[in-house]
Amino acid sequence: MIRIYQQTIIVSPEVIDGNGHVNNTIYLHWMQDAAIAHSSANGWPPERYQEAKAGWFARSHYLEYLRPAFVSDQLMIRTWVSGFARTRSIRQYQIDRCQTVIFQARTEWVYFDFNRQRPDRPPCNLVESFEVVTDIERN
């Protein structure tokens, strides 16, 4: 079980906006990619959710942009699950450049049953695949 998932991102020229830094919407893509990678690493790839006819949908995001990122920057994105409650889960994210936090975020996810078209409790084996992390060391 991977408690805190992390991956390196090298900022490519395609994600730079007219202000000369990473476009704000790109962070959401990075968050989603990291969440999927973390879930997959813990035994829940997209195909497994499809077989279960269920999956996670974002209910809300809280994003905090602390410093800009620029082309060729090497960034470290971290994500972890900080809680489960009935049909919901909270996932947190942090992006660092040179051990300085430049972005942090939180998403509330809702587990959704595709057949019944409504929120549902995630199965116990899914919840047990993730260690809840309530606090990490911040730089």
Contact map, one row per residue, 1 for C-alpha under 8 A:
1110000000000000000000000000000000000000110000000000000000000000000000000000000000000000000000000000000000000000000000000000000011100000000
1111100000000000000000000000000000000100110000000000000000000000000000000000000000000000000000000000000000000000000000000000000001100000000
1111100000000000000000000000000000000000000000000000000000000000000000000000000100000000000000000000000000000000000000000000000001111000000
0111110000000000000000000000000000000000000000000000000000000000000000000000011100000000000000000000000000000000000000000000000000001000000
0111111000000000000000000000000001000100000000000000000000000000000000000000011100000000000000000000000000000000000000000000000000000000000
0001111100000000000000000000000001000000000000000000000000000000000000000001111000000000000000000000000000000000000000000000000000000000000
0000111110000000000000000000000001000000000000000000000000000000000000000001110000000000000000000000000000000000000000000000000000000000000
0000011111000000000000000000000000000000000000000000000000000000000000000111100000000000000000000000000000000000000000000000000000000000000
0000001111100000000000000000000000000000000000000000000000000000000000000111100000000000000000000000000000000000000000000000000000000000000
0000000111110000000000000000000000000000000000000000000000000000000000111110000000000000000000000000000000000000000000000000000000000000000
0000000011111010000001000000000000000000000000000000000000000000000011111110000000000000000000000000000000000000000000000000000000000000000
0000000001111111000000000000000000000000000000000000000000000000000000110000000000000000000000000000000000000000000000000000000000000000000
0000000000111111000000000000000000000000000000000000000000000000000000110000000000000000000000000000000000000000000000000000000000000000000
0000000000011111000000000000000000000000000000000000000000000000000000000000000000000000000000000000000000000000000000000000000000000000000
0000000000111111100011100100000000000000000000000000000000000000000000000000000000000000000000000000000000000000000000000000000000000000000
0000000000011111111111100000000000000000000000000000000000000000000001100000000000000000000000000000000000000000000000000000000000000000000
0000000000000011111111100000000000000000000000000000000000000000000000000000000000000000000000000000000000000000000000000000000000000000000
0000000000000001111110000000000000000000000000000000000000000000000000000000000000000000000000000000000000000000000000000000000000000000000
0000000000000001111110000000000000000000000000000000000000000000000000000000000000000000000000000000000000000000000000000000000000000000000
0000000000000001111111000000000000000000000000000000000000000000000001000000000000000000000000000000000000000000000000000000000000000000000
0000000000000011111111100000000000000000000000000000000000000000000111100000000000000000000000000000000000000000000000000000000000000000000
0000000000100011100111110100000000000000000000000000000000000000000111100000000000000000000000000000000000000000000000000000000000000000000
0000000000000011100011111110000000000000000000000000000000000000000000000000000000000000000000000000000000000000000000000000000000000000000
0000000000000000000001111111000000000000000000000000000000000000000000000000000000000000000000000000000000000000000000000000000000000000000
0000000000000000000000111111100000000000000000000000000000000000000000000000000000000000000000000000000000000000000000000000000000000000000
0000000000000010000001111111110000000000000000000000000000000000000000000000000000000000000000000000000000000000000000000000000000000000000
0000000000000000000000111111111000000000000000000000000000000000000000000000000000000000000000000000000000000000000000000000000000000000000
0000000000000000000000011111111100000000000000000000000000000000000000000000000000000000000000000000000000000000000000000000000000000000000
0000000000000000000000001111111110000000000000000000000000000000000000000000000000000000000000000000000000000000000000000000000000000000000
0000000000000000000000000111111111000000000000000000000000000000000000000000000000000000000000000000000000000000000000000000000000000000000
0000000000000000000000000011111111100000000000000000000000000000000000000000001000000000000010000000000000000000000000000000000000000000000
0000000000000000000000000001111111110000000000000000000000000000000000000000000000000000000000000000000000000000000000000000000000000000000
0000000000000000000000000000111111111000000000000000000000000000000000000000000000000000000000000000000000000000000000000000000000000000000
0000111000000000000000000000011111111100000000000000000000000000000000000000111000000000000000000000000000000000000000000000000000000000000
0000000000000000000000000000001111111110000000000000000000000000000000000000001000000000000000000000000000000000000000000000000000000000000
0000000000000000000000000000000111111111000011000000000000000000000000000000000000000000000000000000000000000000000000000000000000000000000
0000000000000000000000000000000011111111100010000000000000000000000000000000000000000000000000000000000000000000000000000000000000000000000
0100100000000000000000000000000001111111110000000000000000000000000000000000001100000000000000000000000000000000000000000000000000000000000
0000000000000000000000000000000000111111111110000000000000000000000000000000000000000000000000000000000000000000000000000000000000000000000
0000000000000000000000000000000000011111111111000000000000000000000000000000000000000000000000000000000000000000000000000000000000000000000
1100000000000000000000000000000000001111111110000000000000000000000000000000000000000000000000000000000000000000000000000000000000000000000
1100000000000000000000000000000000000111111100000000000000000000000000000000000000000000000000000000000000000000000000000000000011000000000
0000000000000000000000000000000000000011111110000000000000000000000000000000000000000000000000000000000000000000000000000000000010000000000
0000000000000000000000000000000000000011111111111000000000000000000000000000000000000000000000000000000000000000000000000000010000000000000
0000000000000000000000000000000000011011101111111000000000000000000000000000000000000000000000000000000000000000000000000000000000000000000
0000000000000000000000000000000000010001000111111100000000000000000000000000000000000000000000000000000000000000000000000000000000000000000
0000000000000000000000000000000000000000000111111110000000000000000000000000000000000000000000000000000000000000000000000000000000000000000
0000000000000000000000000000000000000000000111111111000000000000000000000000000000000000000000000000000000000000000000000000000000000000000
0000000000000000000000000000000000000000000111111111111000000000000000000000000000000000000000000000000000000000000000000000000000000000000
0000000000000000000000000000000000000000000001111111111000000000000000000000000000000000000000000000000000000000000000000000000000000000000
0000000000000000000000000000000000000000000000111111110000000000000000000000000000000000000000000000000000000000000000000000000000000000000
0000000000000000000000000000000000000000000000011111110000000000000000000000000000000000000000000000000000000000000000000000000000000000000
0000000000000000000000000000000000000000000000001111111000000000000000000000000000000000000000000000000000000000111000000000000000000000000
0000000000000000000000000000000000000000000000001111111100000000000000000000000000000000000000000000000000000011111000000000000000000000000
0000000000000000000000000000000000000000000000001100111110000000000000000000000000000000000000000000000000000011110000000000000000000000000
0000000000000000000000000000000000000000000000000000011111000000000000000000000000000000000000000000000000001111000000000000000000000000000
0000000000000000000000000000000000000000000000000000001111100000000000000000000000000000000000000000000000001111000000000000000000000000000
0000000000000000000000000000000000000000000000000000000111111000000000000000000000000000000000000000000000111100000000000000000000000000000
0000000000000000000000000000000000000000000000000000000011111000000000000000000000000000000000000000000000111100000000000000000000000000000
0000000000000000000000000000000000000000000000000000000001111100000000000000000000000000000000000000000000111000000000000000000000000000000
0000000000000000000000000000000000000000000000000000000001111110000000000000000000000000000000000000000011110000000000000000000000000000000
0000000000000000000000000000000000000000000000000000000000011111000000000000000000000000000000000000000011100000000000000000000000000000000
0000000000000000000000000000000000000000000000000000000000001111100000000000000000000000000000000000001111000000000000000000000000000000000
0000000000000000000000000000000000000000000000000000000000000111110000000000000000000000000000000000001110000000000000000000000000000000000
0000000000000000000000000000000000000000000000000000000000000011111100000000000000000000000000000000011100000000000000000000000000000000000
0000000000000000000000000000000000000000000000000000000000000001111100000000000000000000000000000000111100000000000000000000000000000000000
0000000000000000000000000000000000000000000000000000000000000000111110000000000000000000000000000000111000000000000000000000000000000000000
0000000000000000000011000000000000000000000000000000000000000000111111000000000000000000000000000000010000000000000000000000000000000000000
0000000000100000000011000000000000000000000000000000000000000000001111101000000000000000000000000000010000000000000000000000000000000000000
0000000000100001000111000000000000000000000000000000000000000000000111111000000000000000000000000000000000000000000000000000000000000000000
0000000001111001000011000000000000000000000000000000000000000000000011111000000000000000000000000000000000000000000000000000000000000000000
0000000001111000000000000000000000000000000000000000000000000000000001111100000000000000000000000000000000000000000000000000000000000000000
0000000001100000000000000000000000000000000000000000000000000000000011111110000000000000000000001000000000000000000000000000000000000000000
0000000111100000000000000000000000000000000000000000000000000000000000011111000000000000000000001100000000000000000000000000000000000000000
0000000111100000000000000000000000000000000000000000000000000000000000001111100000000000000000111100000000000000000000000000000000000000000
0000011110000000000000000000000000000000000000000000000000000000000000000111110000000000000000111000000000000000000000000000000000000000000
0000011110000000000000000000000001000000000000000000000000000000000000000011111000000000000011110000000000000000000000000000000000000000000
0001111000000000000000000000000001000000000000000000000000000000000000000001111100000000000011100000000000000000000000000000000000000000000
0001110000000000000000000000001001100100000000000000000000000000000000000000111110000000001111000000000000000000000000000000000000000000000
0011100000000000000000000000000000000100000000000000000000000000000000000000011111000000001110000000000000000000000000000000000000011000000
0000000000000000000000000000000000000000000000000000000000000000000000000000001111110000111100000000000000000000000000000000000001111000000
0000000000000000000000000000000000000000000000000000000000000000000000000000000111110000111100000000000000000000000000000000000000011110000
0000000000000000000000000000000000000000000000000000000000000000000000000000000011111000111000000000000000000000000000000000000000011100000
0000000000000000000000000000000000000000000000000000000000000000000000000000000011111111110000000000000000000000000000000000001000010000000
0000000000000000000000000000000000000000000000000000000000000000000000000000000000111111100000000000000000000000000000000000000000000000000
0000000000000000000000000000000000000000000000000000000000000000000000000000000000011111000000000000000000000000000000011100000000000000000
0000000000000000000000000000000000000000000000000000000000000000000000000000000000011111100000000000000000000111000000111100000000000000000
0000000000000000000000000000000000000000000000000000000000000000000000000000000000011111110000000000000000011110000000001000000000000000000
0000000000000000000000000000000000000000000000000000000000000000000000000000000011111011111000000000000000011110000000000000000000000000000
0000000000000000000000000000000000000000000000000000000000000000000000000000000011110001111100000000000001111000000000000000000000000000000
0000000000000000000000000000000000000000000000000000000000000000000000000000001111100000111110000000000001111000000000000000000000000000000
0000000000000000000000000000000000000000000000000000000000000000000000000000001111000000011111000000000111100000000000000000000000000000000
0000000000000000000000000000001000000000000000000000000000000000000000000000111100000000001111100000000111000000000000000000000000000000000
0000000000000000000000000000000000000000000000000000000000000000000000000000111000000000000111110000111110000000000000000000000000000000000
0000000000000000000000000000000000000000000000000000000000000000000000000011110000000000000011111000111100000000000000000000000000000000000
0000000000000000000000000000000000000000000000000000000000000000000000000011100000000000000001111111111000000000000000000000000000000000000
0000000000000000000000000000000000000000000000000000000000000000000000001111000000000000000000111111110000000000000000000000000000000000000
0000000000000000000000000000000000000000000000000000000000000000000000000110000000000000000000011111000000000000000000000000000000000000000
0000000000000000000000000000000000000000000000000000000000000000000000000000000000000000000000011111100000000000000000000000000000000000001
0000000000000000000000000000000000000000000000000000000000000000000000000000000000000000000000011111110000000000000000000000000000000000001
0000000000000000000000000000000000000000000000000000000000000000011000000000000000000000000001111011111100000000000000000000000000000000011
0000000000000000000000000000000000000000000000000000000000000000111110000000000000000000000001111001111100000000000000000000000000000000000
0000000000000000000000000000000000000000000000000000000000000011111000000000000000000000000001110000111110000000000000000000000000000000000
0000000000000000000000000000000000000000000000000000000000000011110000000000000000000000000111100000111111000000000000000000000000000000000
0000000000000000000000000000000000000000000000000000000000001111000000000000000000000000000111000000001111100000000000000000000000000000000
0000000000000000000000000000000000000000000000000000000000001110000000000000000000000000011110000000000111110000000000000000000000000000000
0000000000000000000000000000000000000000000000000000000001111100000000000000000000000000011100000000000011111000000000000000000000000000000
0000000000000000000000000000000000000000000000000000000001111000000000000000000000000001111000000000000001111100000000000000000000000000000
0000000000000000000000000000000000000000000000000000000111110000000000000000000000000001111000000000000000111110000000000000000000000000000
0000000000000000000000000000000000000000000000000000000111100000000000000000000000000011100000000000000000011111000000100000000000000000000
0000000000000000000000000000000000000000000000000000011110000000000000000000000000000011100000000000000000001111100000111100000000000000000
0000000000000000000000000000000000000000000000000000011110000000000000000000000000000010000000000000000000000111110011110000000000000000000
0000000000000000000000000000000000000000000000000000111000000000000000000000000000000000000000000000000000000011111111110000000000000000000
0000000000000000000000000000000000000000000000000000111000000000000000000000000000000000000000000000000000000001111111000000000000000000000
0000000000000000000000000000000000000000000000000000110000000000000000000000000000000000000000000000000000000000111110000000000000000000000
0000000000000000000000000000000000000000000000000000000000000000000000000000000000000000000000000000000000000000111111000000000000000000000
0000000000000000000000000000000000000000000000000000000000000000000000000000000000000000000000000000000000000001111111100000000000000000000
0000000000000000000000000000000000000000000000000000000000000000000000000000000000000000000000000000000000000001110111110000000000000000000
0000000000000000000000000000000000000000000000000000000000000000000000000000000000000010000000000000000000000111100011111000000000000000000
0000000000000000000000000000000000000000000000000000000000000000000000000000000000000110000000000000000000000011100001111100000000000000000
0000000000000000000000000000000000000000000000000000000000000000000000000000000000000111000000000000000000000010000000111110000000000000000
0000000000000000000000000000000000000000000000000000000000000000000000000000000000000110000000000000000000000010000000011111011000000000000
0000000000000000000000000000000000000000000000000000000000000000000000000000000000000000000000000000000000000000000000001111111000000000000
0000000000000000000000000000000000000000000000000000000000000000000000000000000000000000000000000000000000000000000000000111111100000000000
0000000000000000000000000000000000000000000000000000000000000000000000000000000000000000000000000000000000000000000000000011111110000000000
0000000000000000000000000000000000000000000100000000000000000000000000000000000000000000000000000000000000000000000000000111111111000000000
0000000000000000000000000000000000000000000000000000000000000000000000000000000000010000000000000000000000000000000000000111111111000000000
0000000000000000000000000000000000000000000000000000000000000000000000000000000000000000000000000000000000000000000000000001111111100000000
1000000000000000000000000000000000000000011000000000000000000000000000000000000000000000000000000000000000000000000000000000111111100000000
1110000000000000000000000000000000000000010000000000000000000000000000000000000010000000000000000000000000000000000000000000011111110000000
1110000000000000000000000000000000000000000000000000000000000000000000000000000010000000000000000000000000000000000000000000000111111000000
0010000000000000000000000000000000000000000000000000000000000000000000000000000111110000000000000000000000000000000000000000000001111100000
0011000000000000000000000000000000000000000000000000000000000000000000000000000111100000000000000000000000000000000000000000000000111111000
0000000000000000000000000000000000000000000000000000000000000000000000000000000001100000000000000000000000000000000000000000000000011111000
0000000000000000000000000000000000000000000000000000000000000000000000000000000001000000000000000000000000000000000000000000000000001111100
0000000000000000000000000000000000000000000000000000000000000000000000000000000000000000000000000000000000000000000000000000000000001111110
0000000000000000000000000000000000000000000000000000000000000000000000000000000000000000000000000000000000000000000000000000000000000011111
0000000000000000000000000000000000000000000000000000000000000000000000000000000000000000000000000000100000000000000000000000000000000001111
0000000000000000000000000000000000000000000000000000000000000000000000000000000000000000000000000011100000000000000000000000000000000000111
